[in-house]
Amino acid sequence: MKKYRITSKIRFTVFAVIVALCIFTGISTIAGNNIASSSSMTQYQCVEIESGDTLWNIAKEYKPDNKDVRQVVYDICEANDMSAEDLNVGQKIIIPVYQ
């Protein structure tokens, strides 16, 4: 069996740190593959309530063709932690932007 001798402690320490960082980076890269990207996060649009606006009309205006108005109204209420009766003129609410 061949024996190795460390001739420079500084060089060995630098080598060990670089190897540890490479291993850590590799593991982090592999483990990070399951993280959701920003394109899948919900985006919102801010809307100011005007006189005569109802949550139903706002939902109809901002909904995509493939979504039911009732689901959009529910999503708006959930995003703003409110009910449909809580609308006031001048209030700003957020509307989910559907992709």
C-alpha positions in Angstrom: 0.0 0.0 0.0 1.3 3.4 -1.1 1.5 6.1 1.5 0.9 9.8 0.6 2.4 12.7 2.4 1.0 16.2 2.4 3.8 18.5 1.5 1.9 21.8 1.5 -0.9 22.2 4.0 -2.2 25.3 2.3 -2.4 23.6 -1.1 -4.2 20.6 0.4 -6.7 22.9 2.3 -7.5 24.8 -0.9 -7.9 21.6 -2.8 -10.3 20.2 -0.1 -12.4 23.4 -0.1 -12.7 23.4 -3.9 -13.7 19.7 -3.9 -16.3 20.3 -1.2 -17.7 23.3 -3.1 -18.0 21.3 -6.3 -19.8 18.5 -4.5 -22.1 20.9 -2.8 -22.9 22.7 -6.1 -23.6 19.4 -7.8 -25.9 18.2 -5.2 -27.7 21.6 -5.1 -28.1 21.5 -8.9 -29.6 18.0 -8.8 -31.9 18.7 -5.9 -33.0 22.1 -7.3 -34.6 20.6 -10.5 -38.0 20.3 -8.7 -38.3 24.0 -8.0 -41.1 25.7 -9.8 -40.1 28.5 -12.2 -41.5 32.0 -12.1 -43.6 31.3 -15.1 -45.9 29.0 -13.1 -46.4 31.5 -10.3 -49.7 33.4 -10.2 -49.5 36.9 -11.5 -52.0 39.6 -10.6 -53.3 42.8 -12.1 -54.5 45.7 -9.9 -57.9 47.2 -10.6 -59.6 50.2 -9.0 -63.4 49.8 -8.4 -65.5 52.5 -10.1 -69.1 53.4 -9.5 -71.4 50.7 -10.9 -68.8 47.9 -10.9 -69.7 44.5 -9.6 -67.4 41.6 -9.0 -69.4 39.6 -11.6 -68.8 42.2 -14.3 -65.1 42.5 -13.4 -64.7 38.8 -13.6 -66.5 38.6 -17.0 -64.1 41.3 -18.3 -60.9 39.7 -17.1 -61.7 36.0 -17.5 -60.2 33.9 -20.3 -62.5 32.1 -22.7 -61.9 28.7 -21.1 -62.8 29.7 -17.5 -66.2 29.9 -15.8 -67.2 33.3 -14.5 -68.1 31.8 -11.1 -64.6 30.4 -10.7 -63.0 33.7 -11.6 -65.2 35.5 -9.0 -64.1 32.9 -6.4 -60.5 33.4 -7.3 -60.8 37.2 -7.0 -62.4 36.8 -3.6 -59.7 34.4 -2.4 -56.9 36.6 -3.7 -58.3 39.7 -1.9 -59.7 37.9 1.2 -63.1 39.4 0.7 -66.7 38.5 -0.3 -68.6 39.9 -3.3 -70.5 42.4 -1.1 -67.3 44.0 0.1 -66.7 46.2 -3.0 -66.4 49.9 -2.4 -65.8 52.7 -4.9 -62.1 53.6 -5.0 -61.1 50.3 -3.6 -58.2 48.6 -5.3 -58.3 44.8 -5.8 -56.1 42.3 -7.5 -57.2 40.1 -10.4 -55.4 36.9 -11.2 -53.9 36.9 -14.7 -54.7 33.5 -16.3 -52.2 32.1 -18.8 
